[in-house]
Amino acid sequence: MELPRLIALDLDGTLLDSSGGIPEENRRVLAHLSSRGVLVCLASGRMTACVSPTAARLGIDCPLIVYNGAMVRLRVVEGRRIIHHDPLPAEYAAEVIQFCHANRFHLNVYLDDRLFCPDDPSLRRFADLYCRQTGAVPHFVPDQRVFVGKRPTKLILIADPSDADESRTRDALSDMFSARFVGRVAVVRTNPEYCEFMSISANKGAALRVLAQAYGISREETMAFGDGDNDVELLREAGVGVAMAHASPAARQAADCVAQWDNDDAGVGKFLSRFL
């Protein structure tokens, strides 16, 4: 297998182990490839501020695909310039914001690469949960309806999957909005509590295409690693898409090959060192 010019890596369940650390073999192999001129890119559903620290820990100046592909930023040496932004249209964002306000659901609003949460003590546990899981720093606002008319990069409705009222569970809400927004908004289930809303055209695969073009890299010269349903487009777009051993059925089907190792066994590093 020839050396790719660009490697895109999902974070949770792929580059990172189950504790959120970077296995040493992943770090060593990627540092070696970077020293040989391979562009290493991090691709995550998280916001920029929650992905940049991973690049710092990796010790590589990486371009970033963030918000599940709704935004692409270049390397630090290039000023982290935004070269792609595909926000949620204002009319759909307004509908979700109004619904969450009227029914008292927690909603993450991502605008100008900042996170805004409702300043409601009864919902604070959801903000605390999200910040523990991602390291995000929230800005609390009394009434999120101030964002009606704006085009946020992404929204996340966070709900209790075990709520006694089944109509208020994440799955019920996801089903409702998926039916309401079919063909107009990407409604994605990620963590057990998260229902995410993005532009229908935003995904990691489209972002990889933009990034590769920016650096004059052909599709055939790219490689990507992932494990989840939100990595399907990324794995399809790459010249070589590699699913982790524990990947979801959809990710495995989208990939060109499936690694023998999972994220806790430094699957990225092992695959790269053996096949490159």
C-alpha positions in Angstrom: 0.0 0.0 0.0 1.4 3.4 -1.0 2.0 6.1 1.5 -1.0 8.5 1.5 -0.5 12.3 1.5 -3.4 12.9 3.8 -4.8 10.8 6.7 -8.0 11.8 8.4 -8.8 10.4 11.9 -12.0 10.3 13.9 -11.3 10.8 17.6 -13.6 8.9 19.9 -13.5 5.2 19.3 -10.7 5.6 16.7 -7.6 7.6 17.6 -8.4 7.8 21.3 -8.7 4.9 23.6 -11.7 4.3 25.9 -10.2 6.6 28.6 -9.7 9.4 26.1 -6.0 9.0 25.9 -3.8 8.6 22.8 -2.1 5.2 22.7 1.6 5.6 22.4 1.9 3.5 19.2 -0.7 5.8 17.5 1.4 8.8 18.6 4.7 7.3 17.5 3.5 6.1 14.0 1.6 9.3 13.2 4.6 11.5 14.2 6.8 9.4 11.9 4.4 9.8 9.0 4.1 13.5 9.7 7.9 13.9 9.6 7.7 12.2 6.1 5.3 14.9 4.9 2.0 13.1 5.4 -0.7 15.6 6.4 -2.5 14.3 9.5 -6.1 15.7 10.0 -8.4 15.2 13.0 -12.1 14.8 12.2 -14.6 15.1 15.0 -18.2 16.1 15.9 -16.8 18.3 18.5 -16.1 22.1 18.3 -12.7 23.5 17.6 -11.8 24.2 21.2 -12.4 20.6 22.1 -10.4 19.1 19.2 -7.3 21.4 19.3 -6.0 20.0 22.6 -5.9 16.5 21.0 -3.7 17.9 18.2 -1.5 19.4 20.9 -1.2 16.1 22.7 -0.4 14.4 19.5 2.4 16.9 18.9 1.3 17.5 15.2 0.1 20.7 13.7 -3.1 19.2 12.2 -5.9 20.8 10.1 -9.2 20.1 11.8 -12.6 18.9 10.5 -15.0 19.8 13.3 -18.7 19.8 14.0 -19.0 16.5 12.0 -17.8 18.3 8.9 -19.8 21.5 9.1 -16.5 23.4 9.5 -12.9 22.9 8.3 -9.9 24.8 9.8 -6.4 24.8 8.5 -3.3 24.3 10.7 -2.0 26.6 13.4 0.8 27.7 11.2 -1.9 28.8 8.7 -3.7 30.8 11.4 -6.4 28.1 11.8 -8.2 29.8 8.9 -11.7 28.6 8.2 -11.9 27.3 4.6 -15.4 25.7 4.9 -18.5 26.4 6.9 -21.8 24.8 6.2 -24.2 26.0 9.0 -27.8 25.0 9.7 -30.3 27.2 7.9 -31.9 29.8 10.1 -35.5 28.7 9.6 -34.8 25.1 10.8 -32.6 26.3 13.7 -35.4 28.6 14.8 -37.9 25.7 14.8 -35.7 23.6 17.1 -34.9 26.6 19.4 -38.6 27.5 19.8 -39.5 23.8 20.5 -36.8 23.4 23.2 -37.8 26.7 24.8 -41.5 25.9 24.9 -41.0 22.3 26.2 -38.0 23.0 28.4 -35.4 20.8 26.8 -31.7 21.5 27.0 -30.2 22.7 23.7 -26.6 23.4 22.8 -26.3 26.2 20.3 -23.0 26.5 18.4 -22.5 30.0 17.0 -19.2 31.7 16.0 -17.4 28.6 17.4 -18.8 29.1 20.9 -21.2 27.0 22.8 -24.4 28.6 24.3 -26.6 26.7 26.8 -29.8 27.7 28.5 -29.4 29.3 31.9 -32.0 27.1 33.6 -31.1 25.3 36.9 -33.5 22.5 36.1 -31.5 21.7 33.0 -28.0 22.3 34.3 -27.3 18.6 34.7 -27.3 18.2 30.9 -24.7 21.0 30.4 -22.6 19.4 33.1 -22.8 16.0 31.4 -21.8 17.5 28.1 -18.9 19.5 29.5 -17.6 16.5 31.4 -17.7 14.4 28.2 -16.1 16.9 25.9 -14.3 19.5 27.9 -16.3 22.3 26.3 -16.7 25.6 28.1 -20.4 26.8 27.9 -21.8 30.3 27.8 -25.2 30.5 29.6 -27.9 32.7 28.2 -31.3 33.4 29.9 -33.3 32.9 26.7 -32.0 31.1 23.7 -34.7 32.6 21.5 -32.1 35.5 21.0 -30.6 33.1 18.4 -33.7 32.9 16.3 -32.7 34.2 12.9 -29.1 33.1 13.2 -27.4 30.3 11.3 -25.7 28.1 14.0 -23.0 25.7 12.9 -24.8 22.9 14.8 -27.4 22.3 17.5 -27.5 19.4 20.0 -30.7 18.6 21.9 -29.6 16.7 25.1 -32.3 14.5 26.6 -32.5 11.7 29.2 -32.7 8.3 27.3 -34.4 6.8 30.4 -37.0 9.5 30.9 -40.2 8.0 32.4 -42.1 10.0 29.8 -41.2 8.2 26.6 -42.1 11.2 24.4 -39.2 13.1 26.1 -36.5 10.5 25.4 -33.7 11.2 23.0 -34.9 8.4 20.6 -38.5 9.7 20.5 -37.4 13.3 19.9 -34.9 12.1 17.2 -37.7 10.1 15.4 -40.0 13.1 15.6 -37.5 15.6 14.1 -36.2 13.1 11.5 -39.7 12.8 10.2 -40.4 16.6 10.3 -37.1 17.5 8.7 -36.7 14.6 6.2 -34.5 15.7 3.3 -34.0 19.2 4.8 -31.9 18.7 7.9 -29.4 16.1 9.0 -30.7 14.7 12.3 -28.1 12.5 13.9 -28.0 10.4 17.1 -24.5 10.3 18.6 -24.1 9.7 22.3 -27.1 8.1 24.1 -28.3 11.5 25.1 -27.5 13.5 22.0 -29.8 14.4 19.0 -27.7 16.6 16.7 -29.0 19.0 13.9 -26.8 20.0 11.0 -27.1 21.2 7.5 -28.2 18.4 5.2 -25.0 18.7 3.2 -22.6 18.8 6.2 -20.6 15.6 6.8 -17.0 14.5 7.4 -16.7 13.2 3.8 -17.6 16.5 2.2 -15.2 18.3 4.6 -12.4 15.8 3.6 -13.0 16.6 0.0 -12.7 20.4 0.6 -9.5 19.9 2.7 -7.8 17.7 0.2 -8.6 20.2 -2.6 -7.2 23.0 -0.5 -3.8 21.2 -0.4 -3.9 19.9 -3.9 -4.3 16.3 -2.8 -6.2 13.8 -5.0 -8.9 11.6 -3.5 -6.7 8.5 -4.2 -4.0 10.0 -2.0 -6.2 10.2 1.1 -6.9 7.7 3.9 -9.4 7.8 6.7 -10.1 5.9 9.9 -13.4 5.8 11.7 -15.8 3.6 13.8 -19.2 5.2 13.9 -22.2 6.0 11.7 -21.1 9.6 11.5 -17.9 8.4 9.9 -19.6 6.7 6.9 -19.2 9.5 4.5 -15.6 10.0 5.6 -14.7 6.4 5.0 -16.5 6.4 1.6 -14.8 9.7 0.4 -11.2 8.6 1.3 -9.1 6.8 -1.2 -8.7 4.1 1.5 -11.3 4.0 4.2 -10.4 1.9 7.3 -13.0 0.9 9.9 -11.9 -0.1 13.4 -12.4 -3.7 14.5 -15.4 -2.7 16.7 -16.9 -0.3 14.1 -20.6 -0.1 13.6 -22.1 -2.2 10.7 -22.6 1.0 8.6 -19.0 2.1 9.1 -17.7 -1.4 8.2 -19.8 -1.5 5.1 -18.6 1.9 4.0 -14.9 1.1 4.5 -12.5 -0.5 2.1 -11.0 -2.6 4.8 -11.6 -3.4 8.5 -8.6 -3.2 10.9 -7.9 -6.2 13.1 -7.5 -4.0 16.1 -9.8 -1.6 18.1 -9.1 1.8 19.6 -7.9 0.3 22.9 -5.3 -1.7 21.1 -3.8 1.2 19.1 -5.6 0.1 16.0 -4.6 3.2 14.0 -0.9 2.8 14.7 -0.9 -0.9 14.2 -2.7 -0.7 10.9 -0.4 2.1 9.6 2.8 0.4 10.7 1.9 -2.9 9.1 0.3 -1.8 5.9 2.5 1.2 5.1 
